[in-house]
């Protein structure tokens, strides 16, 4: 089926030959600045040098030893504002396409059957990880490498969290994720899928069952909803929409979207994903509505450009003020009010101000709200300190919470962040957990 | 076009006039009239026709017959081949030469020949001359001949080389070039033997005996001819410095004093000009054509033309040997004059490669300012090796400037002065 083909698979990345070619442009900097630009300590200066000197397996090892999700980060990372932003080659031309090289090397390892990890020697200690998104997986890998017995609890049917259920398949597909999760299984990580650890009580039970530490990385799975959409048929939220896409409900969605006019509300990467997915599902016109202007959009510029080229209409400087529906309660349009940019707000961006008397209706039969996400209702506050939004308070360097054996990281601590930031949190927590285990043995 | 219209690219070599100095060398790129016709249309002034074979011995090419040598993604930096002389019947080759001379009387054909005996040399020379060849080139240098008394083994046996040259000279009246092998220490010596045998000019260099690559799975050198590899001829940009050296040495040899057709790694007008500057009258190309096709001659002609027009040089012959007067022995250098590298740091992009190479291969003269990501030169430690400038990605950022006579370079310190005191050296 065409829409499934458009939705479920990533386009091909660099071949190894292309990666070598691109690496040929690298200046092999002293004290490589790219290697300082990654939250998860990825070291492109070293893996690109290894590739240049025909040490291909060594290059793969450098990536994967540092980050079990090295492939995922190569695909999903906004490299242009991380490692590639630091690239010295920018001074004489374009930065090296580090993410593309990284992805190609990881894919090459699968092609040649190269295993970057040694089989760990098993230890007796058990650690539980709640949530199988990037933070959980990164933490699991770091622990498993030392022989710790790791069980990852995942409420959904398959592991991956946001990179399985929160990102469309054309950006990061199932096969790619499966191959990378294979490395975790090789390290001995066990997955308990379909098992929800529901808040503080669940965490406490895990400790009682003999898990020496618990790492909480459940992510943010509840979408922020506009109150005006309540009870109107045709209004979706980004989290459920993207989950449905990955949960075998593509055919049903395609039936609902085909030929329809769709409006997506929001200016971040998730909004772009929703708009593109709607288009790929066969929607006629897809509008992306954002209250500020193009330059304030949190989405990456490169993905915005792709969306524009795919025919998404960007409606900037317009704020939703309500929905219109027909007598049967079916969505008929989005009520918008034109805005202008006013003074800077706390985020350093100019905030939108209403222009009086400019309300209008954008006709649409489907609306997708992509305006943020929050914890999904599990309450951790009985065991660990949380803030007013339900986010867990944890130390950024160590992942420690207010409870001794409980650590936390990823979006549940920092709010919506990058995959690579979640990986950083997972690695940091693993280090702390290993220290705690060593302390306990003494 | 006013300045350019005065530029004259024509040269005369051994009494034969060439419209420009650019010729195809004897190889697969000059295998038949069908091919050479297209080369002529592209602008080549002449060809050295692929070495004729008399038919007394069957010529069968090994398969596969070439291997490309790549460097960091650049294809064909070098090329190894186990190509034989022409496998076409002599009659077919001569018919093609007749055709080319009839259709393109102004383009010149140098017929390459190779005999395996004295009378075969004479026979081939006469056959080529009788069928329109303007000149002959004696192949004393095919680098992968296994038969004694042929190919580069002749080039290494000077008396044989002189004898075969004399035989050819007796058989024909057209000019004769002797093509030399670089698989030898000093090329001037066999060249003088060729001259004594009557050679009117020299062609050099043939390919360099080599092993370009070894298969890591089968441990067989490439080209892998059904499980076997062999030492054979290497050509392409990688050999240009070697070719320039041999040509220059022969051009500087007063006793030799005959014109040279230079070759080895030429792809652009710059390469060709360098061969002219060290004393070549014509230049020949194969590997450049194997890589890019005949079309590259258009850029050789136009590039040299514009260079000469820009310099106000009217005749290309003015350039021949122009680099020779300053080409001396290293012992002639004025060591009293010293300089150092200079840095235009406003243009620096902070890659730090200069720091790495100076630290690990130079004079440890470049400190690294980590915060600003810039090198800092300690002038007195600069060796003026200039390796920093070779790795710097910004063209022209690193230059060279002479220091005053009073300037002194710091000696390389010993690691521990205590050890220096303990050193014992027997008196000489």
Interface residues (C-beta under 8 A of the other chain):
Chain A: X20 X21 X24 X27 X28 X29 X30 X31 X33 X52 X88 X89 X90 X91 X92
Chain B: X72 X73 X349 X350 X351 X352 X353 X355 X356 X368 X370 X373 X393 X394
